[in-house]
């Protein structure tokens, strides 16, 4: 299950991500309490968080183009160095008490822009660092680091914020990016010569790679709906439990079970290798419906926890197979652009979900949750009408030549 870690290039990528993700999971708690303490304004916190999210979304497609043009590990290393500078400076401003809102927003905007260039590069870099027959396990291992740090990081952030202050927690976050950049700098991958044909042409070529594959565009549309549903769930769920005794405690247990489920789902992806990369994962994703229905009908807490755990499993397990499908089917020189369209399309409806859920609370959280569950089930089954989603099969290893550049420097170590 951990065979990709025997290969030096992937091991460096894995350690780099583990370090940076550990720091990144400190950010939400540290930024929230740091900004609130410094400004005393929830509005200021919202502006600071939006300053990070908007550039990341707007520049994601541009990041995909550049990640296909440049050596991906160098681009990610540069993004890490930028985030080292922004997060460390943000922390120092909080420590010194010099916290003009414009400066906090500007630093977060630059950090979000750096994230937009780093995210699309990850999938293509994994293709170059991991052996072709272990790509699913490599994708799952990277996901596991996100899960583990996602569970431990907020707790660590809370402890650090209380013990030494939010500013120092953000300085630690910045230093983690420096550690990540150092490990990425140790990657020795052969240079890849790519023909540049103009930014818009390359962006259009990336879209062509998406639009000509029904399994690809249909799945991205489905992920957009999935994230819409999840964002509404995170608003309607607490609204449904607000009037229930110990409702906050129940919601905390639901979220904890969801996190444990995602960790188990990615661990499962290290082991299970279904022949059809999208068919059975899409069917399994119907297991996200029970927790929505259980909330709507006022099921007991134990049932909500079990259903939430199942939702976490089916949110995470299909990801490694999805990334493997892209790495298997998309030419190596276009993977980052396709990954950028995937990120952009998948998350573009999330803000709408929050707003829509807030409007539906007036209709009634219970009724809205039942309608949401039915809508999600119909959309999930509808994607199986696309032949590519039903029939995309795992190819025997090794993958075609485009999946792994010649002379990639991968070697097994004893």
C-alpha positions as CSV (number, residue, x, y, z in Angstrom):
1,X,0.0,0.0,0.0
2,X,2.9,2.4,0.6
3,X,5.1,1.1,-2.2
4,X,5.4,4.6,-3.8
5,X,7.3,5.8,-0.8
6,X,10.2,3.5,-1.8
7,X,10.9,5.8,-4.7
8,X,13.0,8.8,-3.9
9,X,11.2,11.4,-6.1
10,X,7.7,10.6,-4.8
11,X,9.1,10.4,-1.2
12,X,10.4,13.9,-1.5
13,X,7.0,15.1,-2.9
14,X,5.1,13.3,-0.1
15,X,7.3,14.8,2.7
16,X,7.0,18.2,1.1
17,X,3.2,18.0,1.1
18,X,3.0,16.6,4.6
19,X,5.1,19.5,6.0
20,X,3.2,22.2,4.1
21,X,-0.2,20.7,4.9
22,X,0.6,20.5,8.6
23,X,1.3,24.2,8.5
24,X,-1.7,25.0,6.3
25,X,-4.1,23.4,8.7
26,X,-3.1,25.9,11.3
27,X,-4.2,28.8,9.1
28,X,-8.0,28.8,9.5
29,X,-8.0,28.9,13.3
30,X,-5.0,31.2,13.6
31,X,-6.2,33.7,11.0
32,X,-9.8,33.7,12.4
33,X,-8.7,34.4,16.0
34,X,-5.8,36.6,15.0
35,X,-7.9,38.9,12.8
36,X,-10.8,39.0,15.3
37,X,-8.5,39.8,18.2
38,X,-6.7,42.5,16.1
39,X,-9.8,44.2,14.6
40,X,-12.7,43.1,16.7
41,X,-14.7,42.8,13.5
42,X,-16.3,39.8,11.9
43,X,-16.7,41.8,8.8
44,X,-12.9,42.3,8.6
45,X,-12.4,38.6,9.0
46,X,-14.8,37.9,6.1
47,X,-13.0,40.4,3.9
48,X,-9.6,38.8,4.8
49,X,-10.9,35.3,4.0
50,X,-12.5,36.5,0.7
51,X,-9.2,38.2,-0.2
52,X,-7.6,34.7,-0.2
53,X,-10.4,32.8,-1.9
54,X,-11.2,35.1,-4.8
55,X,-7.7,35.3,-6.4
56,X,-7.3,31.6,-5.9
57,X,-10.4,30.9,-7.9
58,X,-9.9,33.6,-10.5
59,X,-6.3,32.6,-11.3
60,X,-6.7,28.8,-11.2
61,X,-7.0,28.4,-15.0
62,X,-3.9,30.5,-15.5
63,X,-2.1,28.4,-13.0
64,X,-3.0,25.3,-15.0
65,X,-1.5,26.8,-18.1
66,X,1.8,27.8,-16.4
67,X,2.0,24.4,-14.6
68,X,2.0,22.7,-18.0
69,X,4.6,25.2,-19.3
70,X,7.1,25.1,-16.5
71,X,8.8,22.4,-14.4
72,X,6.0,21.6,-12.0
73,X,8.2,21.1,-8.9
74,X,9.9,24.4,-9.5
75,X,6.5,26.2,-9.8
76,X,5.3,24.6,-6.6
77,X,8.6,25.5,-4.9
78,X,8.2,29.1,-6.0
79,X,4.6,29.1,-4.7
80,X,5.8,27.7,-1.3
81,X,8.4,30.5,-1.0
82,X,5.8,33.1,-1.8
83,X,3.5,31.7,0.9
84,X,6.4,31.5,3.3
85,X,6.8,35.3,2.9
86,X,3.1,36.1,3.1
87,X,2.2,33.9,6.1
88,X,5.3,34.9,8.0
89,X,4.7,38.6,7.4
90,X,1.0,38.1,8.3
91,X,2.1,36.5,11.6
92,X,4.6,39.2,12.4
93,X,2.0,41.9,11.8
94,X,-0.3,40.2,14.4
95,X,2.6,39.9,16.8
96,X,3.6,43.5,16.5
97,X,0.1,44.8,16.5
98,X,0.5,46.6,13.2
99,X,-2.6,45.2,11.5
100,X,-4.1,47.6,8.8
101,X,-6.9,45.8,7.1
102,X,-5.5,46.5,3.6
103,X,-2.2,44.9,4.5
104,X,-3.8,41.7,5.8
105,X,-6.0,41.5,2.8
106,X,-3.1,42.1,0.4
107,X,-1.0,39.4,2.0
108,X,-3.9,36.8,1.8
109,X,-4.6,37.8,-1.8
110,X,-0.9,37.1,-2.7
111,X,-1.1,33.8,-0.8
112,X,-4.3,32.8,-2.6
113,X,-2.7,33.6,-6.0
114,X,0.3,31.4,-5.1
115,X,-2.1,28.6,-4.2
116,X,-3.8,28.9,-7.6
117,X,-0.5,28.1,-9.3
118,X,0.4,25.3,-6.9
119,X,-2.8,23.3,-7.0
120,X,-2.9,22.4,-10.7
121,X,0.7,21.2,-10.6
122,X,0.3,18.5,-8.0
123,X,-1.4,15.9,-10.2
124,X,1.1,16.2,-13.1
125,X,4.0,16.1,-10.6
126,X,2.7,12.9,-9.1
127,X,2.7,11.4,-12.6
128,X,6.4,12.1,-12.9
129,X,7.5,11.1,-9.4
130,X,5.5,7.9,-8.8
131,X,5.8,4.6,-10.6
132,X,3.1,4.1,-13.2
133,X,1.7,0.9,-11.6
134,X,1.3,2.7,-8.2
135,X,-0.4,6.0,-9.2
136,X,-3.6,5.2,-7.3
137,X,-1.7,4.4,-4.1
138,X,0.4,7.6,-4.6
139,X,-2.7,9.7,-5.0
140,X,-4.3,8.1,-1.9
141,X,-1.1,8.6,0.2
142,X,-1.1,12.3,-0.6
143,X,-4.8,12.5,0.3
144,X,-4.1,10.7,3.6
145,X,-1.6,13.4,4.5
146,X,-4.4,16.0,4.0
147,X,-6.8,13.9,6.1
148,X,-4.4,13.4,9.0
149,X,-3.3,17.0,9.1
150,X,-6.9,18.1,8.7
151,X,-7.9,16.3,11.9
152,X,-4.8,17.2,14.0
153,X,-4.0,20.7,12.6
154,X,-7.0,22.6,13.9
155,X,-6.5,21.1,17.4
156,X,-2.8,22.1,17.3
157,X,-3.7,25.5,16.0
158,X,-6.1,26.1,18.8
159,X,-3.5,25.0,21.4
160,X,-0.8,27.2,19.8
161,X,-3.1,30.2,19.6
162,X,-3.9,29.9,23.3
163,X,-0.3,29.2,24.3
164,X,1.8,31.5,22.2
165,X,-0.7,33.5,20.1
166,X,-2.2,33.4,16.6
167,X,0.7,35.4,15.2
168,X,3.3,32.8,16.1
169,X,1.1,30.0,14.8
170,X,1.1,31.7,11.4
171,X,4.9,32.2,11.6
172,X,5.1,28.4,12.1
173,X,2.8,28.0,9.1
174,X,5.1,30.1,7.0
175,X,8.2,28.1,8.1
176,X,6.4,24.9,7.0
177,X,6.3,26.2,3.5
178,X,10.0,26.8,3.6
179,X,10.5,23.2,4.6
180,X,8.3,22.0,1.8
181,X,10.2,24.2,-0.7
182,X,13.5,22.6,0.4
183,X,12.3,19.0,-0.2
184,X,10.8,20.0,-3.6
185,X,14.2,21.5,-4.5
186,X,15.8,18.1,-4.0
187,X,13.7,16.6,-6.8
188,X,15.8,15.7,-9.8
189,X,13.5,15.4,-12.8
190,X,14.6,15.6,-16.4
191,X,13.7,18.9,-18.2
192,X,10.6,18.6,-20.4
193,X,10.6,20.8,-23.5
194,X,7.1,22.1,-24.2
195,X,6.0,24.1,-27.2
196,X,4.4,27.3,-26.2
197,X,1.6,28.5,-28.6
198,X,0.2,31.4,-26.7
199,X,-1.7,31.6,-23.4
200,X,-5.2,31.6,-24.8
201,X,-4.4,28.9,-27.3
202,X,-3.0,26.7,-24.5
203,X,-6.0,27.4,-22.4
204,X,-8.3,26.5,-25.3
205,X,-6.3,23.3,-25.9
206,X,-6.8,22.4,-22.2
207,X,-10.6,22.9,-22.5
208,X,-10.5,20.7,-25.6
209,X,-8.9,17.9,-23.6
210,X,-11.9,18.2,-21.2
211,X,-14.7,18.7,-23.6
212,X,-13.8,15.7,-25.9
213,X,-14.1,13.2,-23.0
214,X,-17.6,12.7,-21.8
215,X,-16.4,11.0,-18.6
216,X,-14.3,14.1,-17.8
217,X,-16.7,16.9,-18.4
218,X,-19.7,15.0,-16.9
219,X,-17.7,14.2,-13.8
220,X,-16.6,17.8,-13.3
221,X,-20.2,18.9,-13.6
222,X,-21.2,16.3,-11.1
223,X,-18.4,17.4,-8.7
224,X,-19.8,21.0,-9.0
225,X,-23.2,19.7,-7.9
226,X,-21.6,17.5,-5.1
227,X,-19.8,20.6,-3.7
228,X,-23.1,22.6,-4.0
229,X,-24.8,19.9,-2.0
230,X,-22.0,19.7,0.6
231,X,-22.0,23.5,1.1
232,X,-25.8,23.5,1.6
233,X,-25.5,20.5,4.0
234,X,-23.0,22.5,6.2
235,X,-25.6,25.3,6.5
236,X,-28.9,23.3,6.7
237,X,-27.4,20.7,9.1
238,X,-26.7,23.1,11.9
239,X,-30.0,24.9,11.2
240,X,-31.9,21.7,11.6
241,X,-30.1,20.9,14.9
242,X,-30.3,24.4,16.3
243,X,-33.5,23.8,18.2
244,X,-32.6,20.4,19.4
245,X,-31.1,19.7,22.9
246,X,-27.3,19.4,22.7
247,X,-27.6,20.2,19.0
248,X,-24.1,21.8,18.8
249,X,-22.6,18.7,20.4
250,X,-24.4,16.4,17.9
251,X,-23.2,18.5,15.0
252,X,-19.6,18.3,16.3
253,X,-19.9,14.5,16.5
254,X,-21.3,14.5,12.9
255,X,-18.3,16.5,11.6
256,X,-15.8,14.4,13.5
257,X,-17.3,11.2,12.0
258,X,-17.1,12.8,8.6
259,X,-13.4,13.5,9.0
260,X,-12.7,10.0,10.2
261,X,-14.7,8.7,7.2
262,X,-12.5,10.6,4.8
263,X,-9.4,9.2,6.3
264,X,-10.8,5.7,6.1
265,X,-11.9,6.3,2.5
266,X,-8.4,7.4,1.4
267,X,-6.9,4.5,3.3
268,X,-9.3,2.1,1.5
269,X,-8.1,3.6,-1.8
270,X,-4.6,2.3,-0.9
271,X,-6.0,-1.2,-1.0
272,X,-8.9,-1.5,-3.4
273,X,-8.3,-1.2,-7.1
274,X,-11.6,-1.7,-9.0
275,X,-11.4,-2.4,-12.7
276,X,-13.8,0.4,-13.6
277,X,-12.4,3.7,-12.3
278,X,-15.6,5.7,-12.2
279,X,-18.6,3.4,-12.4
280,X,-18.6,1.8,-8.9
281,X,-17.3,5.0,-7.1
282,X,-20.2,6.9,-8.6
283,X,-22.6,4.3,-7.3
284,X,-21.0,4.4,-3.9
285,X,-21.4,8.1,-3.8
286,X,-25.1,7.5,-3.3
287,X,-24.1,6.7,0.3
288,X,-23.9,10.4,0.9
289,X,-27.7,10.5,0.8
290,X,-28.5,8.7,4.1
291,X,-27.0,11.4,6.4
292,X,-29.0,14.1,4.7
293,X,-32.2,12.1,5.1
294,X,-31.3,11.2,8.6
295,X,-30.9,14.9,9.5
296,X,-34.2,15.8,7.9
297,X,-36.2,13.2,9.8
298,X,-34.6,13.8,13.1
299,X,-32.8,10.4,13.4
300,X,-30.9,9.6,16.7
301,X,-27.3,10.8,17.0
302,X,-25.8,7.4,16.6
303,X,-27.5,7.0,13.2
304,X,-26.3,10.5,12.2
305,X,-22.7,9.6,13.2
306,X,-22.8,6.3,11.3
307,X,-24.3,8.0,8.2
308,X,-21.8,10.8,8.4
309,X,-19.0,8.4,8.5
310,X,-20.3,6.7,5.3
311,X,-20.5,10.1,3.7
312,X,-16.9,10.8,4.5
313,X,-15.8,7.4,3.1
314,X,-17.6,8.0,-0.3
315,X,-16.4,11.6,-0.4
316,X,-12.7,10.5,-0.2
317,X,-12.4,7.0,-1.8
318,X,-13.4,8.0,-5.4
319,X,-10.8,10.8,-5.4
320,X,-7.7,8.6,-5.9
321,X,-9.5,6.7,-8.7
322,X,-10.5,10.0,-10.3
323,X,-6.9,11.3,-10.3
324,X,-5.7,8.0,-11.6
325,X,-8.2,8.2,-14.5
326,X,-6.9,11.7,-15.4
327,X,-3.3,10.5,-15.2
328,X,-4.1,7.5,-17.3
329,X,-6.1,9.1,-20.0
330,X,-4.9,12.7,-20.4
331,X,-1.6,13.5,-22.1
332,X,1.1,14.4,-19.6
333,X,1.7,17.8,-21.2
334,X,-2.0,18.8,-20.6
335,X,-2.6,17.3,-17.1
336,X,-2.2,20.6,-15.2
337,X,-4.6,22.5,-17.4
338,X,-7.2,19.7,-17.0
339,X,-6.6,19.7,-13.3
340,X,-7.2,23.4,-13.2
341,X,-10.5,23.0,-15.0
342,X,-11.3,20.3,-12.5
343,X,-10.6,22.5,-9.5
344,X,-12.3,25.5,-11.0
345,X,-15.4,23.6,-12.1
346,X,-15.7,21.5,-9.0
347,X,-15.7,24.4,-6.5
348,X,-17.4,27.2,-8.6
349,X,-20.9,26.5,-7.2
350,X,-19.8,26.3,-3.5
351,X,-20.5,30.0,-2.8
352,X,-23.9,29.6,-4.4
353,X,-24.6,26.7,-2.2
354,X,-24.1,28.8,1.0
355,X,-26.3,31.5,-0.3
356,X,-29.0,29.1,-1.5
357,X,-29.0,27.2,1.8
358,X,-29.4,30.5,3.7
359,X,-32.5,31.3,1.6
360,X,-34.0,27.8,2.0
361,X,-33.8,27.9,5.8
362,X,-36.9,30.0,5.7
363,X,-38.7,27.2,3.9
364,X,-37.7,24.8,6.6
365,X,-34.5,22.9,7.1
366,X,-36.1,19.5,7.2
367,X,-38.0,20.0,3.9
368,X,-35.0,21.5,2.2
369,X,-32.8,18.6,3.3
370,X,-35.2,16.0,1.8
371,X,-35.3,17.9,-1.4
372,X,-31.5,18.2,-1.4
373,X,-31.1,14.4,-0.9
374,X,-33.5,13.7,-3.8
375,X,-31.8,16.2,-6.1
376,X,-28.4,14.7,-5.3
377,X,-29.5,11.1,-5.9
378,X,-31.0,12.0,-9.3
379,X,-27.9,13.9,-10.5
380,X,-25.6,11.1,-9.3
381,X,-27.5,8.4,-11.3
382,X,-27.8,10.7,-14.3
383,X,-24.0,10.9,-14.7
384,X,-24.0,7.1,-15.2
385,X,-25.8,7.7,-18.5
386,X,-22.5,8.9,-20.0
387,X,-20.8,5.9,-21.5
388,X,-17.3,7.0,-20.5
389,X,-18.4,7.2,-16.8
390,X,-19.7,3.7,-16.9
391,X,-17.0,2.1,-19.0
392,X,-13.7,3.8,-18.3
393,X,-11.5,0.9,-17.3
394,X,-8.1,0.7,-15.6
395,X,-5.4,0.0,-18.1
396,X,-2.8,-2.7,-17.4
397,X,0.4,-1.1,-16.0
398,X,2.6,0.4,-17.3
399,X,0.5,3.2,-18.7
400,X,1.2,4.6,-22.2
401,X,4.3,6.6,-22.7
402,X,2.6,9.9,-22.1
403,X,1.8,9.0,-18.6
404,X,5.5,8.9,-17.5
405,X,8.2,11.0,-19.2
406,X,11.2,9.0,-20.3
407,X,14.1,9.1,-17.9
408,X,12.0,10.5,-15.1
409,X,14.6,9.5,-12.6
410,X,12.4,7.0,-10.7
411,X,14.4,4.2,-9.2
412,X,13.5,1.7,-6.6
413,X,15.8,1.7,-3.5
414,X,16.6,-1.2,-1.4
